[in-house]
Every structure is written in C-alpha cells, then in structure tokens.
C-alpha cells in the first residue's frame, strides 16, 4: 500500500510540474476598446493560428491555458489583420494592448524574453547574429532571430556555424529544426545545380509541371505573393524586363505564397503579370518554396536552357543587365 501511495504521489507531482511549466497566464487591457473579442494565436512558420479567444469586458481580458512554453504566441483583435508577437514563458504576463497603429505602443510586463526580443528589434541593424547568439545562447529569441531574419542571408556553412553556437536546449524548437535542414536544401539549389521539379496549379486549377517550361530559353522562377509589399513594388520592374526580352528567349514561371485565391488572381491582373502563375495556396507552407529553401520573398532563380541555375535573387536593374548579357 505504501508503494502505491508513493507512486500516486510521484505521478501527482509530475503532472503538477508539467502543468506549471506549460501554463500560460496573460492578463491585459485594450486601449480605446471596452468590449469585443481578442484572440490568442500560435506562431508557426511565419503564420498565426487561433488557439483561444477571450471576451473583452470593460477593456480588460484574460487567458489561462496549458500550452508549450517558452514559445511565441500572438494577440490580435482581428484575425485577418496584424498580430502582436508575444514571447512568453511560465511566468504571468501583463499586456497593455494598443489598439491603434498596428499595436505599436503595446506594453508587456513579466516576460524577460519579450524584453530581449524588443531590444533585439530596436538594434537589429547593428547586430551580428553570431554575436547575439553568443550573448544569449539558450534564449528562444536567439533561435527565432536566426531563423526569421538571418537564415535567408547566410550560406549553408554559415548557418551550420551559427547552429553550433545555440544551446542544446533549443534543439527541439521548430526554429532550430528548420535551420538544421536548411543547409542541405540550399546546397541543392546553389548556382550550377540542376532544377528541382515540382507541380502546382495555375489560376484555372490546372496542374503544371515546372520542368515542362524549361529547355527553350532562359526561365526565371519567381517567388512572390499578393500580400507581400516588396514583391508588389518589384513587379513593375519584372514586367518591364519581361516585355523587353520575352521574344528573345526569356520566360517567367511564378510561384505565389498566397492562401487567398481571389486576392492572388486580383494581384496578377492588377500588376499585369502576363506569364505562367501557379500556387498551392499554402502560404509559408508552400511546397515549391520549401523545395528551393525560400525563406524570404521576393526571391527568384534564373535557369539556362539546360535547366541549370545561373543566377539568384536578381532585383531591380540586375535582372535587365544579366539578360542583356545573355540574350544580346
């Protein structure tokens, strides 16, 4: 009997510790709003997914939920608009949510990792990721910053070197897991590598194979999205270059990272993207984007007639100059 009691006590303690370690407690207020709904979201691969909601009563709200911590979550008043990024651990957090200006003046207390994240964002332009990781090797902020703001700028060897600086406690996070796979992916799409094939649907729902568009001339594989401001600003330049070289052996195969088909089609028409457009409508879970290691858009890859990569990420006049060299 004594052994049974000890076993039950041990299980109770273990469960209690697990609940404590995974309990998210957020209390807050919303400026300028006395009632309505606020949504708690989970951050996953640059996307947010609603996991809970709470009523705003007299301008105040509360969340108490068993979730994975430390981790990144989000608060929003409208799931179709901006989300406030929130780093939390097992400690209670207080949030004064600014309902205007994209939550810009929001104040969070009780989360040291949120404080570190905000400090990083203020000084990001002056930060070397390796130095930041060395100063904060076990912080979730280091893993996130590396994954979100630096991975697309680094070579495979640089990614591997920075991964070694992270504390092993972060190895199970989705950010480190993705970073661990990224070097091999990037090595398969370096200049000189052959095209990786895929299929995706066009605006009419017809499945198109990328390899069927290679072999007749130079092809630009262009990754973009209707929701991406920099992509939309770059589109006029691509249109200009396309019209200049389309009759000289140049074509474009565009892959959108959209999830709203209507918005995608509207952007194609509005921006005059008169070339092959496809999308699996999976946002950042886009399979072609994952295949080519795309971590930021706009991004493009130029292939020659043999389907070999000869240039990457040509922006502005660089694309015009490169095609001029090849086709003139």
N, C-alpha and C positions, 0 to 999 in steps of 0.2 A: 504493500500500500504506500509505504514511504517513497519508493522509487517512482510510482505512478504520480504522486503529488509533486515530486521534484521535476518529473518530465513535463507535467502540465504547467508548472510554474515557469520552467525554461521556455516553453512554447509561448506562453503569455508575454514574457519579457521580450522575446524575439519579435513577436508580432507588434508589440507596443513600440519597440525601437524602429521597426520598419515603417510604421505609420508616422512616427515622429519625424523620421528622416525624409519622408516623402509627403509631408503635409504642407500645402501651400495656403498661407493666410494673407489675404490682401484686404485692407480697409481703405476707403478713399472717398473723395468728393469730386464733383464735377462743377467747374466754374460756369455760371450762366445757364445751367440746366437743373431744374428741380425734380423732373420725373422722366421716365422713359426706360430704355434698356441699355445695358452695357455688356459687351461680350468679351469673354476670356478666350484667347486663341493660342494654339500651339504652333511654334515656328518649325517649319520643316522644308529644307531645300529652297530657301528664299520665298516660301509661301506660308500663309497662315490658315489654320483650320480651327473652326469654332469647337471648343470642348465644353463650354459652360456659358451661362448668361445669368445676369442678376438684375433685379429691378432697382432703379434709381429712385430713392424716396427722400424727398426734401433735400435733394442734391447730394445724397450720400449712397454708397454701395458697399458690398462686402462679398468676398469669395473665400470659401474654405473647402479645399479639395485635395484629395490624395493624388499626387502626381509625381513624376520624376523630378528631383531637384538635386543639385543645382541644374538649371536649364533655362532656356529662353522661351518666354511667352509674349503675348501681346494683348493690349487693351484697345478696344475700338467702340465707337458709338454707331458705326455704320460699316458693316462687313464688306461693302463694295468700295469703301474709300480707305483712307490712311489708317494705319495701325501704329500704336505706340509700342516700341520694342522695350521689353522689360526682362532684365536678368534677375533671377530670384534663387534663393537657397531655402533652407528650412526655417529661417528667421522671419517673423512677421514683417510685412511691408506696408507702409502707408503711402498713398498716392493722391496728390492733388492734380487732377487731370484738367489740363487747359483745353477747353472745347473748341478754341479758335486757333487759326494759324498752324494747322497740322500738329496740334498738341505740343507746339514748340516750347511753351513756358511751363510744361508739366514739371512738378517737383516730386521726387521719390526719396523717402527716408527709410532706413532699416536694411538696405541692401548694399553691402560693400562692393559686390561685383558690379552692380549698376553704377556706382560711383566711379569705378575703374573704367567701365565702358564709356561713360560720358566724358571722362578725362581723355581717353584714347581718341574719341571722335573730335574733340576740340583741337588736339595736337597731331592728328593723323598725318598731315602733310610733312611733318618734321620727324616722323617715326620710322625707323628701320625695323621691320618685323622681327628680325633675329634679336635685336637689342630688347625689344618689348617682351619677347618670349623669355629671354634670359632673366629679365627682371620679374616676370610673372609666369614661371614655368607650369604651375599647377592650376592656373586660373582658366575658367571657361572662356573668359574674354580673349585670351591668347589664341585658343583654338578657333574661336569664331572669327576674330580679326584676320587671322592667317587664311582661313577658308574663304571668307567673304570678300576681303579687299586686296589680297595679295596673290592668291593661288593662280589667277589668270595672267599675272605679270611675270611669273617665275618659270625657270627651266625645270625639267624633271630632277636634275641633280640638286638644284637649289631647294626644291620642295622637300626632297629626301633629307637634306642637311638640316632644314628647319624642323622637320618632324622629330629628329633626334634630340632637339632641344626641349621638346614638350615632356612634361612629367607623365609617366606611365598611367597615372590615374585617369588621364583624359583619353586613353586608347579606346574606350568603349563608346565615346560620344559619336554621333553621326558625322560631325565635322571632321574628326580625325580619320574615321573610317573612309570617308570620301577622299580625303587628302592622300591616304595610303594607296588608293587605287589609281589616282590621277597620273603619277609619273609614267606608268606603263601605257596608259591611254595616250598621253601626249607623245610618247616615243613612236607610237604607230602612225601619228599624223604630222611628223616633222617634215621639213622640206626634203624632197627626194623620195618620200614614201608614196605608195600607190593608194588610190581612192578606196575608202571603205564603203561598201554598198549598203543601201537601205531602201525601203519603200515607205511612202507616205501619201496621203490623199490630197488631191487638189481641191479647189473650191467647189467642184461638182461632185466630189466624193469618189472620184476615180483614183485608184491606187497607181502611183507612178514609181518606177524604179530609177534611182539616180544614175546607175551605170548606163542606162539606155540613152542618156543625154551626153555621154562622153564619147570622144573619138572623132568628132567632126571639126573641132576647133578648140579655142580656149574657153573654159567654163568657170564662172565664179559661183562658188557655193556660199550663199549669203544667209547668215543667221540674223534675224531681226524679230520685232513684234510691234503690233499696233500700239501697245501701251508704253513702249519704250521711246522716251523723248529724244535721246541722242540718235536712235535709229531713224526716226521720222525726219530729223534735221539732216541726216546724211543721205536720205533717199533722193532728194533733188540732184545731188552730185552723181549718184549711181545712174539715175535716169539719163542725165546728160552724157555720161560716158557710154552707156548702153546704146543710145541713139547714134553716137558717133562711130561706134565700132561693130554694131550688130550685123552689118552687111559685109564685114571684113573678116569674119571668123570668130566672133565673140558672142557668148550667150550667158544667161544667168539662171541658176536654179536656186530659188529662195526658200528657206525653211523658217516658218514663223513659230515663235514660242508663245503663241496665244492660247487661250482657252475659250474665248468667246468667238464663235464662228462669224457672227454678224459684224462684230467690230473688226475682225480680221479682213473680211471681204470689203467692208467700207473703206478701210485704210488702203487696200490695194487699188481701189478705184480712185480714191481721192488723190493718192500720190502718183498715179499713172504708172504703176508697176507692171508694165506690159511684157512680162516674161513668165516662166513657169513658177507657180507658187504652190507650196504644199505645207501641210501642218498635221500633226497628230492631236492637236488641241490639248496638250498635256502640260502647258505652261513650262515651268522649270524641270518637269519630269519628261520633257521631250526626249524621245529615244535617239533621234539623229544628233541632237545636241550632246547627249551623253556619249555617244559613239565617237564624236570628234573632240571630246573634252572641253566643250564650250562652257565657260564659267562667267562670261560677261558678253553682253551684246551692245552695239552691233559688232559682229565679227564675221570675217569672210576668209575663204581659201581659194586660191586660183590654181586651176589644173590645166595642164597642157593637153595636146591631142592624144597622148598615150595614157591619160588618166593619172599623171604624176603631179604631186604638189610642187609648184614652183615659187609660190609666194603666199604670205598670210597677212591678214589684217591690213589691207591696203585702204587707207582713208583719204578723203579729200582729193588733191591732185595726184597723189601717189599712184592711184589706180589708172588714171589717164596716162601718166608718164610710162608706167610699166607696159600697158597695152600698146602705147605708141612705139616703144622699143621692139615689141614682139610682132606687131602687125604692119608697121610702116617700113 
